[in-house]
């Protein structure tokens, strides 16, 4: 058990939050126990109207402005400290991996796909 975090793409039109898994969903990135990023994603989920209190197995769509903000926060080491029973701790190596995710997510958006995040814990 633990915090497993995923990023996926789709060509389907998806809502900002709480949508069903797209038929053409493709997972393109995975993190294991990066709770600080998960905390940032949870805040984004709530900002976009998400109401699931546990933020578990519910998606949030990411657009280019979300990625721009995330990159600034990651580069400044300002992800919010986040705790959870099975979450573990964010390691320094997660910063480089998250910047790689941002690069790949931008490529996906540029190719006409939509990008989303969800976690399972």
Secondary structure per residue as TSV (DSSP state, phi and psi in degrees):
chain	resnum	aa	ss	phi	psi
A	1	X	-	360.0	156.4
A	2	X	-	158.8	-173.7
A	3	X	-	-90.0	107.6
A	4	X	E	-107.6	128.4
A	5	X	E	-125.0	136.6
A	6	X	E	-132.0	149.4
A	7	X	E	-123.2	137.9
A	8	X	E	-133.2	167.9
A	9	X	E	-127.1	159.4
A	10	X	E	-154.8	158.1
A	11	X	S	-100.3	-5.9
A	12	X	S	-74.2	154.5
A	13	X	-	-78.8	118.0
A	14	X	-	-119.8	152.0
A	15	X	-	-70.3	173.0
A	16	X	S	-69.2	-32.2
A	17	X	B	-148.9	163.6
A	18	X	S	56.2	38.4
A	19	X	-	-97.4	158.7
A	20	X	-	-71.4	154.1
A	21	X	-	-58.2	126.6
A	22	X	-	-63.7	150.5
A	23	X	T	-62.6	-32.4
A	24	X	T	-104.4	24.5
A	25	X	-	-57.0	135.2
A	26	X	E	-131.6	119.3
A	27	X	E	-74.4	131.8
A	28	X	E	-127.0	-5.5
A	29	X	E	-152.7	149.7
A	30	X	E	-143.8	136.9
A	31	X	E	-124.0	148.8
A	32	X	E	-117.3	115.2
A	33	X	S	57.1	65.7
A	34	X	-	-120.7	71.1
A	35	X	H	-61.9	-30.4
A	36	X	H	-65.2	-40.0
A	37	X	H	-65.4	-41.1
A	38	X	H	-60.4	-40.2
A	39	X	H	-62.0	-39.9
A	40	X	H	-64.7	-43.5
A	41	X	H	-64.4	-37.3
A	42	X	H	-63.0	-42.2
A	43	X	H	-62.7	-40.1
A	44	X	H	-64.1	-43.8
A	45	X	H	-55.7	-47.8
A	46	X	H	-67.5	-38.4
A	47	X	H	-61.8	-34.3
A	48	X	T	-85.8	4.3
A	49	X	T	106.3	4.3
A	50	X	-	-66.7	142.0
A	51	X	-	-121.9	-4.6
A	52	X	-	-66.9	116.1
A	53	X	T	-65.1	-28.8
A	54	X	T	-89.2	-14.2
A	55	X	-	46.9	54.3
A	56	X	-	-128.3	124.5
A	57	X	S	62.0	30.0
A	58	X	-	-125.7	135.8
A	59	X	-	-92.5	158.2
A	60	X	E	-133.9	130.6
A	61	X	E	-78.7	142.3
A	62	X	E	-114.4	127.9
A	63	X	-	-109.3	-178.9
A	64	X	H	-63.8	-35.7
A	65	X	H	-68.6	-33.7
A	66	X	H	-63.7	-43.0
A	67	X	H	-66.2	-37.9
A	68	X	H	-61.0	-46.0
A	69	X	H	-65.8	-43.7
A	70	X	H	-59.3	-43.0
A	71	X	H	-60.8	-43.6
A	72	X	H	-60.5	-43.8
A	73	X	H	-66.2	-43.6
A	74	X	H	-65.3	-46.8
A	75	X	H	-62.5	-31.3
A	76	X	T	-87.8	3.5
A	77	X	T	55.0	45.0
A	78	X	-	-116.2	18.8
A	79	X	-	-61.8	141.9
A	80	X	-	-70.0	135.5
A	81	X	-	-61.9	127.8
A	82	X	-	-131.4	132.7
A	83	X	-	-115.3	155.3
A	84	X	-	-167.2	156.6
A	85	X	T	-55.6	-43.2
A	86	X	T	-109.5	14.1
A	87	X	T	-79.7	-28.3
A	88	X	-	72.4	-154.4
A	89	X	-	-130.6	151.6
A	90	X	-	-77.5	130.8
A	91	X	-	-98.7	158.5
A	92	X	T	-59.3	-35.0
A	93	X	H	-61.2	-23.0
A	94	X	H	-63.2	-25.0
A	95	X	H	-62.7	-50.4
A	96	X	H	-62.7	-39.9
A	97	X	H	-64.6	-39.6
A	98	X	H	-68.8	-37.5
A	99	X	H	-64.7	-35.4
A	100	X	H	-65.5	-41.5
A	101	X	H	-58.1	-45.7
A	102	X	H	-59.6	-43.1
A	103	X	H	-60.4	-47.5
A	104	X	H	-67.0	-36.8
A	105	X	H	-65.4	-39.7
A	106	X	H	-63.8	-39.6
A	107	X	H	-61.4	-42.5
A	108	X	H	-62.8	-44.8
A	109	X	H	-61.8	-41.7
A	110	X	H	-63.9	-27.2
A	111	X	T	-87.7	5.1
A	112	X	T	94.9	4.6
A	113	X	-	-88.7	163.0
A	114	X	E	-104.9	147.7
A	115	X	E	-118.4	140.4
A	116	X	E	-143.2	163.3
A	117	X	E	-127.4	144.2
A	118	X	E	-154.1	162.1
A	119	X	E	-136.2	158.7
A	120	X	E	-133.9	121.2
A	121	X	-	-140.2	360.0
